Amino acid sequence: MKKFVIFSVVFLSLILAPILFTILSPVILFSKDNVIREFEKNFNTRLPKSTVSEKIYDDYGGFHNDGMKLYKFVFTAEGKKSFVSYIQKQKSWKNLPLSQAYQALIYGGEVKDFSGNITGFGGFAKEVGLPKISKGFWKAIGDRSVVTARFIDYENLDTKTLINLKSFDFYLAIYDTEKGVLYMLKVNT
């Protein structure tokens, strides 16, 4: 009888372990901590301890991983001070307002090319719920997981390059100094 119980427990464990792993792995893989790690890896910036992330918008899961997502990171009072101190020392973080290219791309607007032709952009902010931020810092980078994005200088995107792009694959971080909130927008079209 003991051998049967031991055999049954081992047999059920071998069957239930993969099933439980399959069910629980999305919860583990897509936890809030992974969003913080994604930000830190892509922006090469450590976020303060006890940072809390909140999903505002996420429509990924479609064709070839296209989509947009917007996350908000909230810090403690101590975390705000250390984060602002850190990014002020970094040359890659810029003071707001956004560049002309990103202003048109994110909030909408028109851009003239070298021939005087005007191209309009609708802006991603309205679709994802990114508020208009006037005081703070920003940084943009290409999505390194997309091969074609490696050939575009998203950190210094200008209007000439913007007009010629057929798709967008970038991350944009904006820190709102008035509210002490950091936003991360990821766009893949």
Summary of the structure (lengths in Angstrom):
residues: 189
radius of gyration: 21.5
end to end distance: 61.4
largest distance: 87.4
contacts: 505
relative contact order: 0.15
helix: 43%
strand: 25%
